Amino acid sequence: MDYQFKEIEQKWQKFWADHQTFKAESNSDKPKYYVLDMFPYPSGAGLHVGHPLGYIASDIFSRYKRLKGFNVLHPMGYDSFGLPAEQYAIQTGQHPAITTEANIATYRRQLDQIGFSFDWSREVRTSEPSYYKWTQWIFMQLFNSWYNIENDRAEDITTLIEKFNASGTADVKAVSDEDTKEFLPSDWATFTDEEKQIELLKYRLTYLRESTVNWCAALGTVLANDEVKDGFSERGGFPVEQKKMMQWSMRITAYSDRLLQGLDTIDWPEPIKEMQRNWIGKSVGASVKFQVEGNDKQIEVFTTRVDTIFGVSYLVLAPEHEWVAELTTPEQKEDIANYITLTKKKSELDRMADTKTVSGAFTGTYVINPVSGERVQLWIADYVLAGYGTGAVMGVPSGDQRDWLFATHFNLPIIQILDGQKDIDVQADPTKEGKYINSGFINGLTYKEAVAFLNNWLEVEKVGKAKVNFRQRDAIFGRQRYWGEPIPVYFKDGLPYLVKEEELPLLLPEIDKYLPTETGEPPLARAENWLPKDGGHYELSTMPGWAGSSWYWYRYMDANNNNDFASKEAVEYWKDVDLYIGGSEHATGHLLYSRFWNKFLKDLGYTKEEEPFKKLINQGMIQGRSNFVYRINDENGKPTNTYVSAGLRKEYRTSALHVDVNIVENDTLDLTKFKAWREEYANAEFILEGGKYICGVEVEKMSKSKFNVVNPDDLIERYGADTLRMYEMFLGPLEQSKPWNTNGIEGVFKFLRKFWRLFHNEDWAFHVNDNVPTKAELKSLHKIIKKVQDDIERFSFNTSVSSFMIAVNELTDLKCKNRQILEDMVIILSPYAPHICEELWVQLGNEAGTLSYTAFPTFKPEYLVEDEFAYPVSINGKMKMNLNLSLTLAQPEVEAILFADEQFQKFLDGKPTKKIIFVKGKIINVVV
């Protein structure tokens, strides 16, 4: 029977599910290999053909590794908390869990029909209480931990309390808030429980603080920086403003150095590593305190160029700095208020990116330069961010171009500080060359001398110190939304306390609406009788979207464990992810937070590895290939109901309109389907070329609005999952973006039919033999063994597909029906096209389900060694014939065979030979 892909694929998908073929062993004598995909958020739209690209690649690699003798863990789950389900719930009143469940069902159906070898017994869903119980548990561990700088790791908060009891703050070197108190053990003993909790909150790895956030009133939540574009929410396009709120934060900054160092130990794409390095932004410099004139406050500034401190001509605070109102004089209040209003309309990313616009407002207040005693004006400007460093910077116009532009714009002094600086009346000169001038007690020193001297002077005078700073800020950990993990905290007398561990999971309560309350509280405030046993009230924010995805790979190791997030035995066996495939858009979000949580869990002894993901591959985006029809407009520009084919459109005035790519084949429009597609096209008329309507083409992002979304369901229905899998790989290198073009899929489908034909005779009856393979057959087989093995190991899946086609063509030409050759071909192709290979494996007489765990064929290079050569034979330089000879023959033996050949004697025509030129493996030239 011909290749019946529908029956074959359904049969084997059911078999795999019924027999749990791909269930990973929890422990094994085999070497382990952990292949992970970034798990999807299950949207209502389901998968389009771009989504499975990375999954297909990881599945090919997983199947290959099983054949290579590895115990492979290849799991899948769903990142199922998130804004889209909640927005839908707000619009329809339907609980987000219901729509999430329906969306997951669609995803599961689509994933199953593509034939992935996932271990579904380990499926996780971040919105399931049995899962988020452990997300809450990790939050509790963070709350109960502090970062000991001396040991360079997190420790239980009890060790900090022991230090306070023994010696107060004297021996404490910790990552903490800036406003921690210094106290003796006797002071600590006199603190009330509330005072102790307030102080400990300044050290905990997750803590409450007033933060400047991106507040989106329309969505009713705080958004991360990467969710805001040009002052509007990425989802929905709603206005976003800067707002101060009491928020949970996590001290990811405690791990900044380790996060940087770890990048040198992992096999990740260099652009991703560079993005993380830039995001963390390590700077070595100094902290300096400027005294506010007429006030007891000191403004702390971090600078990487402490040597330029004598050149400071102004100081700048972030507009949202907590002291701005207090430090603004009455005369300047209106200007400051107006400027702050303008700033709120910009996101932090916009403010950081805009280096050309000069703006600011003078507070009316002066500060004192600690090294020179000079009065310096205090300004606010939006290029300074409250959350970066101290929220204050010193302006040195002679050495920094942005400061130079600011000083020039507002007519502030520009002080030369190095004799090596040039043309500072035209632009800033950041040189470190030369010796200092106009710089008090460092005049005449070089850069290195000045930095060392100043750092020491600042510390002695208690007005500053050498310091390492990071651009990265502590991560805000909360959303004022419903559909997320409840934070396992309750408040009593304004202070946060953890719920008891036995009370986990703290379940999401039922509420009447998924909107903030009328008084602006988060949706959880609507819950009735949702109260802690010990009094007070629960935290009303939920965790952010990145919470559940920051540890999920550990849950896959032991997904059904009710007593631990994963057992010690499971973690010790699986250790880390060997191969992680996913999008590069998660560079400074998920991938950074995951590394942070992983390092924290290692510090507390729950996990073993410093880095969670050994190797990372970012798959490229599959772009849409849009099609267009061209509507003719009349002389007044009014649209008609006539459409002209692309090749003829220049003869008319036309408008290009997107058309559904699913009613176009090889860029030819199906006219009947077009008329039925939308009501306005029902009476359309067409000007054709060659009897066809040819559509225009453009490569764009795949989206519903462009009608260029291709549903994998449709292609599987028409060509089968094996064809889709191979075609997605065939489109181009995995890491590169490429346009989707259904036009070529027919070629892959024909290849699979040709492969099927190798195993069958003219009547489609199964037919192979047990003959000894020929040299040509073995050569063809071992070429493809080596090629596929090399390609998969370097993730070059597209080139393998081409090689498969060549190999099948060669074996077809050789009329190969040899069992040994064809059985190995089935094994080699099975990672790419598993369904057809499973069917043929059984037809070859093997037990069903054993294909996935057989051995990948061993490449034997001797089969590629050429032992014969078709020598071109020339007479007087003119090619006459080819002669197949063994490459082991020497010239006398070659000459004997040549002169015995009847065809050669005819070409000689009785003429005597003068000379024979023989080059082994190249030519035979006879001179007559």
NORFEN-V716626 format. One line per field, one symbol per residue. psi: psi as a letter, one per 30 degrees, with the letter a starting at -180 (. if undefined). A space follows every 10 residues. Layout:
# NORFEN-V716626
psi = ???
This chain:
# NORFEN-V716626
psi = kljieeeeee eeeeeeeegh egkkkfllfl klkjkkkjkl kjlffaklff efeeeeeeee eeeeeefggk jkjilkakig lleeeeeeee effkkfeeee eeeeeeeeee eeffhkhkjf fgklkffkef efefeeeeee eeeglljjee fhlklkfefe eeeeeegbge gjjlkllfhk lklleeeeff kleeeeeeee fffkfklklk lkljkjeefh lkklefgkjh glkejfhlkk lkkkljlklk ifffgeeeee efffflilke eeeeeeeeee ikkkblkkkk kkkglgkkkk kkkfiffgff gkflkklkfg kffeeegkle ffeeeeeeee eeeffkleee eefjfekkll kkfflllkjf ffgkkkkjlk kffkkefkbg gklkjifffk eeeeeeeeeg hlkjkkfkff kkhffelljg lglalklhhb fgkflleeee eeeeeeeeee fhgalkkklk eklkkkikkh leilkkkikl kkhfkkkklk effkkjkklk lelhlllfgg llefffkkgi kleglallkf llllffefgg gffeeffifg kfflfkleee eeefdlkekk kakffgegce eeeeeeeeee eeeggflfke kfjekkkjkl kjlljklklj kkkafggkka gkkkkefgff flklkkkkkj ffgkkhgkkj eeeeefekef gegklkjlkg gljkllkkkl kjlefgggkk kfeeeeeefl eeeeeeeeef flkefkklkk jfeffeeeee eeeeeeeegl afggkkjllg lkkleeeeee efeeeeeeee eefghifefe eeeeeeeeee eeefhkgkee eeeeeeeefe eeieeeeeee eeffglkkff efgakkkkkj ffffkkglkj kkkkjhfkke lkjjlkffkl eeeeeeeeff keeeeeeehg kkkekkjkjk gdlkkkk.
